[in-house]
Amino acid sequence: MRVHLRVLVLFFFLTMGAIGQESFKDKFENTKPGSILKFKVSFNDSLKNATELPIVIVKGKEEGKILTILAGVHGYEYPPIMAVQEFLGEIRPEDLKGSLIIIPISSTAAFYGRSVFVNPNDGVNLNNAFPGKENGTVTLQVADYITKNIIPLTDVFLDIHGGDASEDLLPFACYYNREGQPIATAMAKKLSE
């Protein structure tokens, strides 16, 4: 099972083009309707650590809401990572109304380093790193990039977690009650239910 997952993830990364930190908004807006764009954003810090953030943009044939799916925040959360991989294989952009932004493995160093909670390069837990820091360690930079570039474009943000090496979780879904955004809160509540 582990070898199969590593081969699947390695193949996924090999099929993606690498980019520097260019404008995510420009990449999103220039993605043609009815298409899929896969790319990676690279990060380096003053400690000589490096990491990449794989991103997939799926533009539906028609304009609509933007759903972001974030998986692999922790390196051992294999079920969400695998679910997103399978989901990507089933998506037909020509049938979509709206767009998807998918981050299949948010903490690649933790995944490849088989680290349960933290990036082994900088010792930072991505789940606790938000909103991030532009000039921080690589994990803080990833959080900053997601916070500044992806979240502002997103109508619904789905952060998928799962029990990992040391956890046994009950299935649940939750949403934020954003008092200043009643329409977004109502949509999140409906999706959670």
N, CA and C of each residue as an Amber inpcrd file, in Angstrom:
protein
   579
   0.8240000  -1.1950000   0.0000000   0.0000000   0.0000000   0.0000000
   0.8650000   1.2550000   0.0000000   1.8970000   1.3030000   0.8600000
   2.7450000   2.4880000   0.9360000   3.5160000   2.6850000  -0.3610000
   4.0170000   1.5830000  -0.9460000   4.7520000   1.6950000  -2.2020000
   3.8280000   2.2110000  -3.2950000   2.5880000   1.6970000  -3.3360000
   1.6100000   2.1420000  -4.3370000   1.3380000   3.6360000  -4.1980000
   1.1450000   4.1140000  -2.9750000   0.8640000   5.5310000  -2.7460000
   2.0570000   6.3830000  -3.1590000   3.2720000   5.9530000  -2.8130000
   4.4570000   6.7270000  -3.1870000   4.6140000   6.7920000  -4.7040000
   4.3540000   5.6890000  -5.3980000   4.4470000   5.6860000  -6.8640000
   3.4020000   6.6200000  -7.4510000   2.1750000   6.5720000  -6.9190000
   1.1010000   7.4400000  -7.4020000   1.4580000   8.9110000  -7.1940000
   1.9700000   9.2470000  -6.0120000   2.3190000  10.6320000  -5.7120000
   3.5090000  11.0750000  -6.5510000   4.5210000  10.2060000  -6.7200000
   5.6750000  10.5420000  -7.5370000   5.2450000  10.8140000  -8.9770000
   4.3580000   9.9720000  -9.5280000   3.8610000  10.1830000 -10.8800000
   3.1320000  11.5120000 -10.9760000   2.3210000  11.8300000  -9.9580000
   1.5740000  13.0800000  -9.9440000   2.5220000  14.2660000 -10.0140000
   3.5890000  14.2410000  -9.2000000   4.5380000  15.3480000  -9.1930000
   5.3160000  15.4360000 -10.4910000   5.6460000  14.3190000 -11.1030000
   6.4060000  14.3420000 -12.3490000   5.6000000  14.9260000 -13.5060000
   4.2840000  14.8590000 -13.4080000   3.4430000  15.3930000 -14.4800000
   3.1310000  16.8710000 -14.3090000   3.6740000  17.4970000 -13.2710000
   3.3980000  18.9030000 -12.9910000   4.5760000  19.7640000 -13.4260000
   4.3030000  20.9290000 -13.9450000   5.3580000  21.8770000 -14.2810000
   5.7090000  22.7120000 -13.0680000   6.9760000  22.9720000 -12.8590000
   7.4120000  23.7990000 -11.7240000   7.3950000  25.2650000 -12.1210000
   7.0310000  26.1170000 -11.1700000   7.0630000  27.5620000 -11.4060000
   7.6670000  28.2370000 -10.2010000   8.1020000  29.4410000 -10.3720000
   8.5180000  30.2580000  -9.2400000   7.2810000  30.8700000  -8.6230000
   7.4820000  31.7960000  -7.7140000   6.3320000  32.4060000  -7.0690000
   5.7840000  33.5460000  -7.9170000   5.2240000  33.2060000  -9.0610000
   4.5580000  34.2120000  -9.8680000   3.1400000  34.3660000  -9.3590000
   2.4230000  35.2840000  -9.9060000   1.0860000  35.5990000  -9.4330000
   0.1310000  34.4210000  -9.6260000  -0.3760000  33.9350000  -8.5020000
  -1.3530000  32.8560000  -8.5840000  -2.6300000  33.3410000  -9.2680000
  -3.0110000  34.5630000  -8.9560000  -4.2320000  35.1240000  -9.5470000
  -4.1340000  35.1460000 -11.0700000  -2.9660000  35.5250000 -11.6080000
  -2.7800000  35.5190000 -13.0620000  -2.8800000  34.1090000 -13.6300000
  -2.2630000  33.1380000 -12.9600000  -2.3350000  31.7560000 -13.4250000
  -3.7890000  31.2890000 -13.4290000  -4.5160000  31.6270000 -12.3570000
  -5.9160000  31.2110000 -12.2480000  -6.7420000  31.8490000 -13.3640000
  -6.5910000  33.1560000 -13.5350000  -7.3840000  33.8620000 -14.5420000
  -7.0340000  33.4440000 -15.9590000  -5.7910000  33.0420000 -16.2000000
  -5.3720000  32.6360000 -17.5470000  -5.6060000  31.1620000 -17.8590000
  -6.0980000  30.4020000 -16.8880000  -6.4460000  29.0050000 -17.1510000
  -7.7310000  28.9970000 -17.9790000  -7.6910000  28.2960000 -19.0930000
  -8.8330000  28.2870000 -20.0140000 -10.0050000  27.5150000 -19.4390000
 -11.2380000  27.9890000 -19.6720000 -12.4180000  27.2360000 -19.2400000
 -12.3940000  25.8260000 -19.8320000 -12.8340000  24.8580000 -19.0280000
 -12.8740000  23.4740000 -19.4810000 -11.5190000  22.7880000 -19.4800000
 -10.5630000  23.3010000 -18.6590000  -9.2250000  22.7060000 -18.6700000
  -8.6850000  22.5190000 -17.2520000  -7.5770000  21.7740000 -17.1790000
  -6.8940000  21.5100000 -15.9180000  -5.4530000  21.9830000 -16.0450000
  -4.9840000  22.7350000 -15.0520000  -3.5960000  23.1950000 -15.0100000
  -2.9570000  22.6590000 -13.7320000  -1.8250000  21.9440000 -13.8840000
  -1.0780000  21.4220000 -12.7390000   0.2760000  22.1110000 -12.7010000
   0.6690000  22.5790000 -11.5220000   1.9760000  23.2170000 -11.3810000
   2.4220000  23.1440000  -9.9270000   3.6700000  23.5160000  -9.6860000
   4.2310000  23.5470000  -8.3340000   4.8120000  24.9260000  -8.0710000
   4.7060000  25.3650000  -6.8400000   5.3260000  26.6110000  -6.4070000
   6.4780000  26.2180000  -5.4800000   7.6480000  26.7910000  -5.7200000
   8.8380000  26.4630000  -4.9370000   9.0740000  27.4920000  -3.8290000
   9.5750000  27.0080000  -2.6950000   9.8760000  27.8550000  -1.5450000
  11.2680000  27.5130000  -1.0240000  12.0120000  28.5270000  -0.6100000
  13.3380000  28.3740000  -0.0120000  13.4290000  29.3360000   1.1560000
  14.1250000  28.9060000   2.2050000  14.2690000  29.8090000   3.3450000
  15.7430000  30.0590000   3.6750000  15.9790000  30.9110000   4.6560000
  17.3460000  31.2850000   5.0330000  18.1080000  30.1340000   5.6910000
  17.4030000  29.0730000   6.0740000  18.0420000  27.8920000   6.6690000
  18.4580000  26.8820000   5.5970000  18.3200000  27.2830000   4.3250000
  18.6450000  26.4530000   3.1630000  17.6890000  25.2710000   2.9900000
  16.4770000  25.4140000   3.5260000  15.4280000  24.4220000   3.3070000
  14.6880000  24.7710000   2.0260000  14.1880000  23.7550000   1.3580000
  13.3990000  23.9540000   0.1430000  12.1980000  23.0130000   0.1870000
  11.1050000  23.4710000  -0.3830000   9.9270000  22.6250000  -0.5190000
   9.1170000  23.1120000  -1.7090000   8.1510000  22.3080000  -2.1070000
   7.2630000  22.6720000  -3.2090000   5.8210000  22.4500000  -2.7900000
   4.9480000  23.2550000  -3.3500000   3.5180000  23.1440000  -3.1030000
   2.8460000  22.8010000  -4.4260000   2.3330000  21.5740000  -4.5630000
   1.6280000  21.2200000  -5.8040000   0.2230000  21.8200000  -5.8040000
  -0.1620000  22.3880000  -6.9220000  -1.4810000  23.0090000  -7.0520000
  -2.1110000  22.5630000  -8.3600000  -3.3970000  22.2950000  -8.3120000
  -4.1570000  21.9490000  -9.5070000  -5.3200000  22.9230000  -9.6130000
  -5.4450000  23.5500000 -10.7640000  -6.5930000  24.4190000 -11.0400000
  -7.4640000  23.6930000 -12.0590000  -8.7290000  23.5110000 -11.7210000
  -9.6870000  22.9040000 -12.6390000 -10.7270000  23.9680000 -12.9480000
 -10.7110000  24.4560000 -14.1680000 -11.6700000  25.4880000 -14.5750000
 -12.8360000  24.8090000 -15.2780000 -14.0160000  25.0190000 -14.7530000
 -15.2090000  24.4860000 -15.3900000 -15.5080000  25.2140000 -16.6890000
 -16.3390000  24.6000000 -17.4880000 -16.7330000  25.1920000 -18.7720000
 -17.5030000  26.4920000 -18.5520000 -18.2450000  26.5390000 -17.4260000
 -19.0430000  27.7240000 -17.0990000 -18.4910000  28.4040000 -15.8490000
 -18.6700000  29.7150000 -15.7560000 -18.2940000  30.4780000 -14.5620000
 -19.1560000  30.0180000 -13.3890000 -18.6270000  30.1500000 -12.1870000
 -19.3760000  29.7860000 -10.9890000 -18.5190000  29.9560000  -9.7560000
 -18.9230000  29.3380000  -8.6780000 -18.2020000  29.4180000  -7.4090000
 -16.8360000  28.7290000  -7.5200000 -15.9570000  29.0760000  -6.5890000
 -14.6240000  28.4830000  -6.5330000 -14.4980000  27.7040000  -5.2250000
 -14.2450000  26.4100000  -5.3600000 -14.0500000  25.5180000  -4.2200000
 -12.5770000  25.1560000  -4.1450000 -11.9680000  25.3640000  -2.9830000
 -10.5900000  24.9480000  -2.7640000 -10.5890000  23.7320000  -1.8510000
  -9.8000000  22.7330000  -2.2410000  -9.6390000  21.5230000  -1.4370000
  -8.1760000  21.4200000  -1.0470000  -7.9330000  21.3660000   0.2440000
  -6.5890000  21.2900000   0.8030000  -6.4420000  19.9460000   1.5040000
  -5.4490000  19.1440000   1.1160000  -5.1870000  17.8500000   1.7580000
  -3.7120000  17.7560000   2.0970000  -3.3620000  16.7670000   2.9030000
  -1.9650000  16.5170000   3.2210000  -1.3000000  17.5910000   4.0460000
  -2.0490000  18.2430000   4.9240000  -1.4560000  19.2290000   5.8220000
  -0.4820000  18.5300000   6.7700000  -0.8020000  17.3030000   7.1370000
   0.0870000  16.4700000   7.9360000   0.5800000  15.3120000   7.0670000
   1.8210000  14.9440000   7.2430000   2.4650000  13.9630000   6.3780000
   1.8740000  12.5720000   6.4010000   1.2340000  12.1860000   7.4850000
   0.6870000  10.8310000   7.6050000  -0.8050000  10.7630000   7.2770000
  -1.3840000  11.8270000   6.8180000  -2.8160000  11.8190000   6.5220000
  -3.0490000  11.2440000   5.1310000  -2.7800000   9.9490000   4.9960000
  -2.8650000   9.2960000   3.6950000  -4.2750000   9.2440000   3.1160000
  -5.3370000   8.9580000   3.9090000  -6.6710000   8.8700000   3.3030000
  -7.1030000  10.1320000   2.5540000  -6.9390000  11.3510000   3.1160000
  -7.3210000  12.5310000   2.3360000  -6.4600000  12.7180000   1.0820000
  -5.1670000  12.4120000   1.1890000  -4.2780000  12.5400000   0.0350000
  -4.7300000  11.5960000  -1.0670000  -5.0180000  10.3600000  -0.7080000
  -5.4670000   9.3760000  -1.7030000  -6.8430000   9.7390000  -2.2740000
  -7.7210000  10.2300000  -1.4110000  -9.0630000  10.6130000  -1.8750000
  -8.9810000  11.7330000  -2.9030000  -8.1180000  12.7160000  -2.6490000
  -7.9600000  13.8280000  -3.5850000  -7.3470000  13.3310000  -4.8950000
  -6.3850000  12.4100000  -4.8160000  -5.7870000  11.8390000  -6.0280000
  -6.8630000  11.1440000  -6.8740000  -7.6990000  10.3490000  -6.2240000
  -8.7790000   9.6620000  -6.9420000  -9.7800000  10.6650000  -7.5170000
 -10.1160000  11.6650000  -6.7260000 -11.0520000  12.7000000  -7.1640000
 -10.5290000  13.4030000  -8.4160000  -9.2230000  13.7150000  -8.4190000
  -8.6180000  14.3660000  -9.5900000  -8.7500000  13.4940000 -10.8490000
  -8.6790000  12.1970000 -10.6640000  -8.8220000  11.2960000 -11.8030000
 -10.2360000  11.2120000 -12.3480000 -11.1980000  11.6380000 -11.5600000
 -12.6030000  11.5510000 -11.9630000 -13.1770000  12.8750000 -12.4790000
 -12.4680000  13.9620000 -12.2640000 -13.0020000  15.2810000 -12.6230000
 -13.0260000  15.4600000 -14.1360000 -14.1280000  15.9520000 -14.6120000
 -14.2740000  16.3020000 -16.0250000 -14.5970000  17.7940000 -16.0770000
 -13.5910000  18.6250000 -16.3660000 -13.8050000  20.0760000 -16.3130000
 -14.9100000  20.5490000 -17.2510000 -15.1240000  19.8450000 -18.3350000
 -16.1770000  20.2530000 -19.2690000 -17.5720000  20.0860000 -18.6740000
 -17.6930000  19.3410000 -17.5720000 -18.9800000  19.1490000 -16.9130000
 -19.1770000  20.0660000 -15.7040000 -18.1460000  20.8380000 -15.3660000
 -18.2120000  21.6750000 -14.1640000 -18.7640000  23.0660000 -14.4400000
 -19.4830000  23.5630000 -13.4520000 -19.8390000  24.9790000 -13.4110000
 -19.0710000  25.5290000 -12.2230000 -18.1570000  26.4410000 -12.4760000
 -17.2880000  26.9490000 -11.4280000 -15.9090000  26.3380000 -11.5550000
 -15.1000000  26.5300000 -10.5220000 -13.7080000  26.0740000 -10.5730000
 -13.3030000  25.4030000  -9.2790000 -12.2630000  24.5890000  -9.3850000
 -11.6590000  23.9340000  -8.2380000 -10.1990000  24.3560000  -8.1450000
  -9.7440000  24.6100000  -6.9480000  -8.3260000  24.7740000  -6.6690000
  -7.9950000  23.6530000  -5.7040000  -7.0740000  22.7830000  -6.1030000
  -6.7880000  21.6120000  -5.2920000  -5.3070000  21.5920000  -4.9220000
  -5.0580000  21.4440000  -3.6430000  -3.6950000  21.2570000  -3.1450000
  -3.6630000  19.8430000  -2.5700000  -3.1650000  18.8780000  -3.3550000
  -3.2620000  17.4740000  -2.9450000  -2.3540000  17.0830000  -1.7930000
  -1.1910000  17.7250000  -1.6770000  -0.2870000  17.4820000  -0.5460000
   0.2910000  18.8340000  -0.1400000  -0.2050000  19.3570000   0.9610000
   0.2000000  20.6930000   1.4010000   1.5740000  20.7130000   2.0430000
   1.9260000  19.6440000   2.7190000   3.2290000  19.5660000   3.3860000
   4.0210000  18.4140000   2.7710000   4.6060000  18.6650000   1.6060000
   5.3030000  17.6020000   0.8710000   6.5040000  17.0670000   1.6540000
   7.2320000  17.9290000   2.3520000   8.3890000  17.4570000   3.1120000
   7.9640000  16.5120000   4.2340000   6.8530000  16.7960000   4.8900000
   6.3460000  15.9030000   5.9310000   5.8990000  14.5790000   5.3210000
   5.2590000  14.6430000   4.1520000   4.8120000  13.4180000   3.4880000
   6.0000000  12.5420000   3.1100000   6.9560000  13.1020000   2.3900000
   8.1020000  12.3170000   1.9500000   9.0450000  11.9580000   3.0950000
   9.0630000  12.7700000   4.1380000   9.8900000  12.4800000   5.3040000
   9.2070000  11.5730000   6.3120000   7.9710000  11.1610000   6.0060000
   7.1710000  10.2920000   6.8820000   7.0750000  10.8650000   8.2950000
   6.8720000  12.1640000   8.3550000   6.7370000  12.8740000   9.6240000
   5.2560000  13.0840000   9.9140000   4.8380000  12.6750000  11.0880000
   3.4120000  12.6910000  11.4140000   2.8090000  14.0910000  11.3620000
   3.3850000  15.0390000  12.0710000   2.7540000  16.3560000  12.2050000
   3.5560000  17.5160000  11.6330000   4.8800000  17.4710000  11.6910000
   5.6740000  18.6380000  11.3350000   6.5190000  18.4050000  10.0900000
   6.8790000  19.5030000   9.4500000   7.8350000  19.4550000   8.3550000
   9.1880000  19.1450000   8.9860000   9.8360000  18.0320000   8.6040000
  11.1080000  17.6850000   9.2410000  12.2230000  18.6890000   8.9540000
  12.0740000  19.5170000   7.9370000  13.1060000  20.5080000   7.6220000
  13.1470000  21.6470000   8.6340000  11.9800000  22.1480000   9.0190000
  11.9620000  23.3060000   9.9190000  11.2350000  23.0500000  11.2390000
  10.6730000  21.8560000  11.4120000   9.9960000  21.5180000  12.6650000
   8.6910000  22.2330000  12.8950000   8.0770000  22.7770000  11.8290000
   6.8420000  23.5450000  11.9660000   5.6480000  22.7140000  11.4790000
   4.5720000  22.7510000  12.2400000   3.3180000  22.0860000  11.8840000
   2.5140000  23.0570000  11.0080000   2.3060000  22.7130000   9.7650000
   1.5860000  23.5980000   8.8420000   0.2060000  23.9580000   9.3710000
  -0.4490000  23.0390000  10.0430000  -1.7890000  23.3050000  10.5630000
  -1.7950000  24.4670000  11.5520000  -0.6800000  24.6830000  12.2410000
  -0.5750000  25.7700000  13.2280000   0.1640000  26.9860000  12.6850000
   0.5480000  26.9560000  11.4150000   1.3960000  28.0080000  10.8440000
   0.6220000  29.1650000  10.2170000  -0.6830000  29.0210000  10.0230000
  -1.4540000  30.0610000   9.3510000  -1.6390000  31.2580000  10.2670000
  -1.5820000  32.4640000   9.7830000  -1.5940000  32.8920000   8.3910000
  -0.2430000  32.8280000   7.6890000   0.8110000  32.4330000   8.3980000
   2.1120000  32.2860000   7.7730000   2.9410000  33.5470000   7.8300000
   4.1070000  33.4690000   7.1580000   5.0270000  34.5940000   7.1530000
   5.8310000  34.5360000   5.8640000   5.7900000  35.6050000   5.0890000
   6.4260000  35.6420000   3.7740000   7.9210000  35.3270000   3.8100000
   8.6180000  35.7880000   4.8160000  10.0610000  35.5610000   4.9180000
  10.4180000  34.5770000   6.0200000   9.4620000  33.7240000   6.4170000
   9.7130000  32.7490000   7.4690000  10.3250000  31.4720000   6.9220000
  10.2420000  30.4210000   7.7120000  10.7180000  29.1200000   7.2540000
   9.8160000  28.6440000   6.1200000  10.2210000  27.5680000   5.4540000
   9.4540000  27.1230000   4.2820000   7.9990000  26.8190000   4.6260000
   7.7410000  26.2490000   5.7880000   6.3520000  25.9470000   6.1580000
   5.5580000  27.2250000   6.3660000   6.1460000  28.2110000   7.0020000
   5.4750000  29.5000000   7.1770000   5.2360000  30.1840000   5.8360000
   6.1500000  30.0110000   4.8910000   5.9730000  30.5800000   3.5490000
   4.8220000  29.9050000   2.8060000   4.6930000  28.5800000   2.9640000
   3.5720000  27.8640000   2.3320000   2.2490000  28.3900000   2.8880000
   2.1720000  28.5200000   4.2130000   0.9520000  29.0450000   4.8380000
   0.6530000  30.4560000   4.3490000   1.6740000  31.2820000   4.2420000
   1.5230000  32.6490000   3.7600000   0.9970000  32.6570000   2.3130000
   1.5600000  31.7950000   1.4730000   1.1440000  31.7350000   0.0630000
  -0.3250000  31.3430000  -0.0560000  -0.7270000  30.3310000   0.6970000
  -2.1370000  29.8910000   0.6660000  -3.0360000  31.0060000   1.1850000
  -2.6270000  31.6420000   2.2910000  -3.4250000  32.7040000   2.9100000
  -3.6050000  33.9080000   1.9820000  -2.5330000  34.3250000   1.3310000
  -2.5810000  35.5440000   0.5210000  -3.0600000  35.3250000  -0.9090000
  -2.8350000  34.1370000  -1.4730000  -3.1080000  33.9270000  -2.8880000
  -4.3200000  33.0680000  -3.1900000  -4.5710000  32.0830000  -2.3600000
  -5.6330000  31.1260000  -2.6800000  -6.9170000  31.4210000  -1.9190000
  -6.8170000  31.6330000  -0.6340000  -8.0190000  31.8790000   0.1690000
  -8.8250000  33.0790000  -0.3350000  -8.1960000  34.2040000  -0.7160000
  -8.9960000  35.3470000  -1.1830000  -9.8340000  35.0620000  -2.4350000
  -9.4210000  34.1170000  -3.2640000 -10.1870000  33.7810000  -4.4740000
 -11.2960000  32.7750000  -4.2130000 -11.2710000  32.1490000  -3.0590000
 -12.0960000  30.9840000  -2.7510000 -13.4520000  31.3600000  -2.1570000
 -14.4930000  30.7060000  -2.6820000 -15.8250000  30.8540000  -2.0910000
 -16.0170000  29.8640000  -0.9460000 -15.5390000  28.6370000  -1.1440000
 -15.6190000  27.5960000  -0.1170000 -14.2490000  26.9500000  -0.0050000
 -13.7360000  26.8590000   1.2180000 -12.4120000  26.2960000   1.4720000
 -12.5890000  25.0280000   2.2980000 -12.2190000  23.8940000   1.7300000
 -12.3720000  22.5980000   2.3840000 -10.9920000  22.0770000   2.7720000
 -10.7250000  22.0050000   4.0600000  -9.4470000  21.5350000   4.5990000
  -9.6880000  20.1160000   5.1120000  -9.1990000  19.1150000   4.3750000
  -9.4840000  17.7190000   4.6990000  -8.3710000  17.1330000   5.5650000
  -8.7510000  16.6030000   6.7030000  -7.8080000  15.9190000   7.5920000
  -8.2950000  14.4950000   7.8100000  -7.4390000  13.6780000   8.3750000
  -7.8110000  12.3110000   8.7040000  -6.9420000  11.8260000   9.8470000
  -7.4020000  10.8140000  10.5490000  -6.5790000  10.2250000  11.6020000
  -5.2860000   9.7200000  10.9920000  -4.1930000   9.9410000  11.6870000
  -2.9300000   9.4670000  11.1490000  -2.2750000   8.5400000  12.1570000
  -0.9790000   8.4530000  12.1610000  -0.2540000   7.4310000  12.9150000
  -0.6530000   7.3420000  14.3820000  -0.9020000   8.4590000  15.0150000
  -1.1650000   8.4320000  16.4600000  -2.5890000   8.8370000  16.8170000
  -3.4780000   8.8780000  15.8360000  -4.8190000   9.3770000  16.1190000
  -5.8960000   8.4050000  15.6440000  -6.9920000   8.4170000  16.3470000
  -8.1870000   7.6890000  15.9520000  -9.3180000   8.7100000  16.0130000
  -9.7770000   9.1520000  14.8700000 -10.7780000  10.2200000  14.8270000
 -12.1450000   9.7030000  14.4180000 -13.1680000  10.3130000  14.9610000
 -14.5260000  10.0490000  14.5150000 -14.8110000  10.9550000  13.3230000
 -15.5630000  10.4610000  12.3390000 -15.8880000  11.3260000  11.1950000
 -16.7250000  12.5350000  11.6440000 -16.3460000  13.7110000  11.1700000
 -17.1140000  14.9100000  11.4790000 -16.8140000  15.9800000  10.4390000
 -17.6900000  16.9480000  10.3550000 -17.4860000  18.1220000   9.5000000
 -17.8570000  19.3390000  10.3330000 -17.1180000  20.4160000  10.1340000
 -17.4300000  21.6390000  10.8630000 -17.2480000  22.8300000   9.9300000
 -17.7620000  23.9670000  10.3490000 -17.6450000  25.1940000   9.5660000
 -17.5350000  26.3660000  10.5330000 -17.0120000  27.4760000  10.0160000
 -16.8860000  28.6860000  10.8240000 -18.1420000  29.5310000  10.6980000
 -18.5970000  30.0670000  11.8110000 -19.7150000  31.0000000  11.8170000
 -19.1400000  32.4000000  11.6790000 -18.9670000  32.8330000  10.4340000
 -18.3710000  34.1430000  10.1680000 -19.4760000  35.1910000  10.2680000
 -19.5610000  35.8660000  11.3830000 -20.6410000  36.8160000  11.6460000
 -20.7410000  37.9120000  10.6030000 -19.6270000  38.3240000  10.0230000
 -19.6600000  39.3780000   9.0170000 -19.9640000  38.8720000   7.6110000
 -20.0960000  37.5570000   7.4560000 -20.3540000  36.9720000   6.1410000
 -21.4650000  35.9320000   6.2340000 -22.7120000  36.3730000   6.4290000
 -23.8070000  35.4300000   6.6430000 -24.0840000  34.5180000   5.4410000
 -23.8720000  34.9970000   4.2240000 -24.1210000  34.1570000   3.0380000
 -23.0940000  33.0290000   2.9720000 -21.8250000  33.3610000   3.1960000
 -20.7770000  32.3380000   3.1970000 -20.9990000  31.3330000   4.3230000
 -21.4120000  31.8120000   5.4900000 -21.6670000  30.9210000   6.6250000
 -22.8200000  29.9800000   6.3110000 -23.8830000  30.4930000   5.7230000
 -25.0320000  29.6470000   5.3640000 -24.6330000  28.5820000   4.3440000
 -23.8010000  28.9590000   3.3650000 -23.3460000  27.9920000   2.3610000
 -22.4670000  26.9310000   3.0160000 -21.5710000  27.3350000   3.9040000
 -20.7040000  26.3850000   4.5900000 -21.5110000  25.4370000   5.4710000
 -22.5250000  25.9630000   6.1360000 -23.3810000  25.1270000   6.9650000
 -24.1090000  24.0850000   6.1080000 -24.6370000  24.5310000   4.9960000
 -25.3510000  23.6140000   4.1030000 -24.4120000  22.5210000   3.5740000
 -23.2020000  22.9050000   3.1700000 -22.2440000  21.9170000   2.6780000
 -21.8450000  20.9550000   3.7760000 -21.6640000  21.4350000   5.0010000
 -21.2880000  20.5690000   6.1180000 -22.3890000  19.5650000   6.4310000
 -23.6300000  20.0510000   6.3910000 -24.7600000  19.1530000   6.6690000
 -24.9190000  18.1130000   5.5810000
